[in-house]
């Protein structure tokens, strides 16, 4: 008997799960509003920098949780059937299919409100959504 591996040619599901893991780790899926805002910011950053969405969600300077030394790094390993993770997957899928409006007012960067990175000192934030500050 010969077995053939069938691969799904639709890579949007793979990237949707990658986006969802990063968004979950950064927001803990505290609310739909913050999940939509961070997901929108990912798309805005990709457009503004000319990078692919896959490159943006792999950027350790933009997303602290990707760094293994981060206190939120373990959240990237959330179970796929987690209810909040599924919310993140649905929002990421909507964004990839063009169904998510810009929920962060054009922002291309963000940070948590508990600390201010050096790049944010000279800028004013444009939105404060559930503890995340968004910047152009």
HELIX and SHEET records of a PDB file:
HELIX    1   1 UNK A   12  UNK A   27  1                                  16    
HELIX    2   2 UNK A   32  UNK A   49  1                                  18    
HELIX    3   3 UNK A   53  UNK A   56  1                                   4    
HELIX    4   4 UNK A   64  UNK A   66  5                                   3    
HELIX    5   5 UNK A   73  UNK A   77  5                                   5    
HELIX    6   6 UNK A   83  UNK A   96  1                                  14    
HELIX    7   7 UNK A  118  UNK A  120  5                                   3    
SHEET    1   A 3 UNK A 109  UNK A 112  0                                        
SHEET    2   A 3 UNK A 132  UNK A 135 -1                                        
SHEET    3   A 3 UNK A 127  UNK A 129 -1                                        
END                                                                             
